[in-house]
Amino acid sequence: MACFLVPGTEAIVTTIVTAVVKKKEKDIKRKVEEGTISVDANKHPDFSRKLGWLNKMLWGGSALLAFEHVWHGEVSPIFPFLTAVREGETLSMLKEMGTAGVGMAVLVTAVWVGMVIISNAIENKKTEADDTKTVKADN
C-alpha cells in the first residue's frame, strides 16, 4: 500500500547527508591543498561516493515499488493519493509501512553496509600492497 514511503524517506535523508558530507570533504581537500592541515586525502575514496551507492539503491527501489503500487491501483493521482486512506484502511497501511517498509529499508541499508565493509577491506589491502612496494623500492 505505502511501503515505498519508508525507503523513500530514508533516501531523502541520505541525500541531504550526502550533500553535507560532500561539502565537508571539499573543505578538507581545499585545506590540504592550502597546506592548512596535513591529511592523506587520496588514501581512500570519498565517503560521499559510498553514500551515493546507498542513495541510488534507495531511490531505485522506492521508484520501482511506487510504480508497482501505481500499477496495482494502490496509489492514485487524486488526493489523498493512497487508496488505503480513502477506503479507511489507514491502520493496515501504517502496519505495512512498519513491517514491510522498514524491513526493506533495513535490508537495503544492511546490504550497503556490507558493500562498504568489503570495499574498505579491498582498499586497505591495495594500500598495504602499495606501501610494501614503496618500502621495498626505497631499500
CYANA upper distance limits for C-alpha pairs under 8 A (distance plus 0.5 A):
  1 MET  CA     69 HIS  CA      7.10
  1 MET  CA     74 GLU  CA      6.22
  1 MET  CA     75 VAL  CA      8.05
  1 MET  CA     82 LEU  CA      7.74
  1 MET  CA     83 THR  CA      8.35
  1 MET  CA     84 ALA  CA      7.30
  1 MET  CA     93 MET  CA      6.41
  1 MET  CA     96 GLU  CA      7.71
  1 MET  CA     97 MET  CA      8.49
  2 ALA  CA     69 HIS  CA      8.28
  2 ALA  CA     82 LEU  CA      7.77
  2 ALA  CA     93 MET  CA      6.87
  2 ALA  CA     94 LEU  CA      8.42
  2 ALA  CA     96 GLU  CA      7.78
  2 ALA  CA     97 MET  CA      6.61
  2 ALA  CA    101 GLY  CA      8.24
  3 CYS  CA      7 PRO  CA      8.29
  3 CYS  CA     65 LEU  CA      8.37
  3 CYS  CA     93 MET  CA      8.50
  3 CYS  CA     96 GLU  CA      6.68
  3 CYS  CA     97 MET  CA      4.99
  3 CYS  CA     98 GLY  CA      8.41
  3 CYS  CA    100 ALA  CA      6.54
  3 CYS  CA    101 GLY  CA      4.63
  3 CYS  CA    102 VAL  CA      8.27
  4 PHE  CA      8 GLY  CA      6.53
  4 PHE  CA     61 GLY  CA      8.37
  4 PHE  CA     62 SER  CA      5.55
  4 PHE  CA     63 ALA  CA      8.23
  4 PHE  CA     65 LEU  CA      6.07
  4 PHE  CA     66 ALA  CA      6.40
  4 PHE  CA     97 MET  CA      8.33
  4 PHE  CA    101 GLY  CA      6.68
  5 LEU  CA      9 THR  CA      6.41
  5 LEU  CA     62 SER  CA      7.73
  5 LEU  CA     97 MET  CA      8.00
  5 LEU  CA    101 GLY  CA      7.70
  6 VAL  CA     10 GLU  CA      6.84
  6 VAL  CA     97 MET  CA      7.15
  6 VAL  CA    101 GLY  CA      5.73
  6 VAL  CA    102 VAL  CA      6.67
  6 VAL  CA    105 ALA  CA      7.20
  7 PRO  CA     11 ALA  CA      6.51
  7 PRO  CA     58 LEU  CA      6.33
  7 PRO  CA     59 TRP  CA      8.16
  7 PRO  CA     61 GLY  CA      8.18
  7 PRO  CA     62 SER  CA      6.52
  7 PRO  CA    101 GLY  CA      7.15
  7 PRO  CA    102 VAL  CA      7.86
  7 PRO  CA    104 MET  CA      7.57
  7 PRO  CA    105 ALA  CA      5.39
  8 GLY  CA     12 ILE  CA      6.86
  8 GLY  CA     58 LEU  CA      7.08
  8 GLY  CA     59 TRP  CA      6.86
  8 GLY  CA     62 SER  CA      5.88
  9 THR  CA     13 VAL  CA      6.89
 10 GLU  CA     14 THR  CA      6.59
 10 GLU  CA     58 LEU  CA      7.87
 10 GLU  CA    105 ALA  CA      7.90
 11 ALA  CA     15 THR  CA      6.49
 11 ALA  CA     54 LEU  CA      8.41
 11 ALA  CA     55 ASN  CA      6.08
 11 ALA  CA     58 LEU  CA      5.90
 11 ALA  CA     59 TRP  CA      6.39
 12 ILE  CA     16 ILE  CA      6.95
 13 VAL  CA     17 VAL  CA      6.75
 14 THR  CA     18 THR  CA      6.38
 14 THR  CA     51 LEU  CA      7.75
 14 THR  CA     54 LEU  CA      8.23
 14 THR  CA     55 ASN  CA      6.83
 15 THR  CA     19 ALA  CA      6.83
 15 THR  CA     52 GLY  CA      8.31
 15 THR  CA     55 ASN  CA      6.83
 16 ILE  CA     20 VAL  CA      6.93
 17 VAL  CA     21 VAL  CA      6.61
 18 THR  CA     22 LYS  CA      6.43
 18 THR  CA     48 SER  CA      5.92
 18 THR  CA     51 LEU  CA      6.59
 18 THR  CA     52 GLY  CA      7.49
 19 ALA  CA     23 LYS  CA      6.74
 19 ALA  CA     48 SER  CA      8.22
 20 VAL  CA     24 LYS  CA      6.86
 21 VAL  CA     25 GLU  CA      6.62
 21 VAL  CA     47 PHE  CA      8.10
 21 VAL  CA     48 SER  CA      6.39
 22 LYS  CA     26 LYS  CA      6.74
 22 LYS  CA     46 ASP  CA      8.45
 22 LYS  CA     48 SER  CA      5.93
 23 LYS  CA     27 ASP  CA      6.81
 24 LYS  CA     28 ILE  CA      6.75
 25 GLU  CA     29 LYS  CA      6.67
 25 GLU  CA     46 ASP  CA      7.78
 26 LYS  CA     30 ARG  CA      6.58
 27 ASP  CA     31 LYS  CA      6.71
 28 ILE  CA     32 VAL  CA      6.64
 29 LYS  CA     33 GLU  CA      6.68
 29 LYS  CA     41 ALA  CA      7.34
 30 ARG  CA     34 GLU  CA      6.68
 31 LYS  CA     35 GLY  CA      6.53
 31 LYS  CA     36 THR  CA      5.62
 31 LYS  CA     37 ILE  CA      6.36
 32 VAL  CA     36 THR  CA      6.52
 32 VAL  CA     37 ILE  CA      5.78
 32 VAL  CA     38 SER  CA      6.39
 32 VAL  CA     39 VAL  CA      7.05
 32 VAL  CA     41 ALA  CA      8.33
 43 LYS  CA    127 THR  CA      7.87
 44 HIS  CA    123 GLU  CA      7.47
 45 PRO  CA     49 ARG  CA      7.81
 46 ASP  CA     50 LYS  CA      7.62
 47 PHE  CA     51 LEU  CA      6.79
 48 SER  CA     52 GLY  CA      6.61
 49 ARG  CA     53 TRP  CA      7.27
 50 LYS  CA     54 LEU  CA      7.46
 50 LYS  CA    116 VAL  CA      7.47
 51 LEU  CA     55 ASN  CA      6.80
 52 GLY  CA     56 LYS  CA      6.64
 53 TRP  CA     57 MET  CA      6.76
 53 TRP  CA    112 TRP  CA      7.89
 54 LEU  CA     58 LEU  CA      6.58
 54 LEU  CA    108 VAL  CA      8.28
 54 LEU  CA    109 THR  CA      7.48
 54 LEU  CA    112 TRP  CA      6.51
 55 ASN  CA     59 TRP  CA      6.40
 56 LYS  CA     60 GLY  CA      6.29
 57 MET  CA     61 GLY  CA      6.52
 57 MET  CA    108 VAL  CA      7.64
 58 LEU  CA     62 SER  CA      6.45
 58 LEU  CA    105 ALA  CA      8.08
 58 LEU  CA    108 VAL  CA      7.62
 59 TRP  CA     63 ALA  CA      6.52
 60 GLY  CA     64 LEU  CA      6.64
 61 GLY  CA     65 LEU  CA      6.59
 62 SER  CA     66 ALA  CA      6.45
 63 ALA  CA     67 PHE  CA      6.60
 64 LEU  CA     68 GLU  CA      6.73
 65 LEU  CA     69 HIS  CA      6.71
 66 ALA  CA     70 VAL  CA      6.67
 66 ALA  CA     75 VAL  CA      8.47
 67 PHE  CA     71 TRP  CA      6.51
 68 GLU  CA     72 HIS  CA      6.82
 69 HIS  CA     73 GLY  CA      6.74
 69 HIS  CA     74 GLU  CA      5.65
 69 HIS  CA     75 VAL  CA      6.36
 70 VAL  CA     74 GLU  CA      6.27
 70 VAL  CA     75 VAL  CA      5.32
 70 VAL  CA     76 SER  CA      7.18
 73 GLY  CA     83 THR  CA      8.20
 74 GLU  CA     82 LEU  CA      6.62
 74 GLU  CA     83 THR  CA      5.83
 74 GLU  CA     84 ALA  CA      7.69
 75 VAL  CA     81 PHE  CA      5.91
 75 VAL  CA     82 LEU  CA      5.21
 75 VAL  CA     83 THR  CA      6.37
 76 SER  CA     81 PHE  CA      5.27
 76 SER  CA     82 LEU  CA      6.79
 76 SER  CA     83 THR  CA      7.27
 77 PRO  CA     81 PHE  CA      6.20
 80 PRO  CA     85 VAL  CA      7.27
 80 PRO  CA     86 ARG  CA      7.03
 82 LEU  CA     86 ARG  CA      7.33
 83 THR  CA     87 GLU  CA      6.58
 84 ALA  CA     88 GLY  CA      6.62
 84 ALA  CA     89 GLU  CA      5.28
 84 ALA  CA     90 THR  CA      6.26
 84 ALA  CA     93 MET  CA      6.89
 85 VAL  CA     89 GLU  CA      6.25
 85 VAL  CA     90 THR  CA      5.51
 85 VAL  CA     93 MET  CA      8.34
 89 GLU  CA     93 MET  CA      6.80
 90 THR  CA     94 LEU  CA      6.66
 91 LEU  CA     95 LYS  CA      6.67
 92 SER  CA     96 GLU  CA      6.67
 93 MET  CA     97 MET  CA      6.72
 94 LEU  CA     98 GLY  CA      6.58
 95 LYS  CA     99 THR  CA      6.68
 96 GLU  CA    100 ALA  CA      5.92
 96 GLU  CA    101 GLY  CA      7.12
 97 MET  CA    101 GLY  CA      4.97
 97 MET  CA    102 VAL  CA      6.94
 98 GLY  CA    102 VAL  CA      5.95
 98 GLY  CA    103 GLY  CA      8.29
 99 THR  CA    103 GLY  CA      6.31
100 ALA  CA    104 MET  CA      6.54
101 GLY  CA    105 ALA  CA      6.74
102 VAL  CA    106 VAL  CA      6.51
103 GLY  CA    107 LEU  CA      6.56
104 MET  CA    108 VAL  CA      6.61
105 ALA  CA    109 THR  CA      6.65
106 VAL  CA    110 ALA  CA      6.51
107 LEU  CA    111 VAL  CA      6.68
108 VAL  CA    112 TRP  CA      6.73
109 THR  CA    113 VAL  CA      6.66
110 ALA  CA    114 GLY  CA      6.77
111 VAL  CA    115 MET  CA      6.77
112 TRP  CA    116 VAL  CA      6.71
113 VAL  CA    117 ILE  CA      6.68
114 GLY  CA    118 ILE  CA      6.67
115 MET  CA    119 SER  CA      6.47
116 VAL  CA    120 ASN  CA      6.47
117 ILE  CA    121 ALA  CA      6.69
118 ILE  CA    122 ILE  CA      6.74
119 SER  CA    123 GLU  CA      6.63
120 ASN  CA    124 ASN  CA      6.51
121 ALA  CA    125 LYS  CA      6.71
122 ILE  CA    126 LYS  CA      6.72
123 GLU  CA    127 THR  CA      6.59
124 ASN  CA    128 GLU  CA      6.54
125 LYS  CA    129 ALA  CA      6.57
126 LYS  CA    130 ASP  CA      6.62
127 THR  CA    131 ASP  CA      6.55
128 GLU  CA    132 THR  CA      6.59
129 ALA  CA    133 LYS  CA      6.75
130 ASP  CA    134 THR  CA      6.71
131 ASP  CA    135 VAL  CA      6.71
132 THR  CA    136 LYS  CA      6.70
133 LYS  CA    137 ALA  CA      6.56
134 THR  CA    138 ASP  CA      6.69
135 VAL  CA    139 ASN  CA      6.92
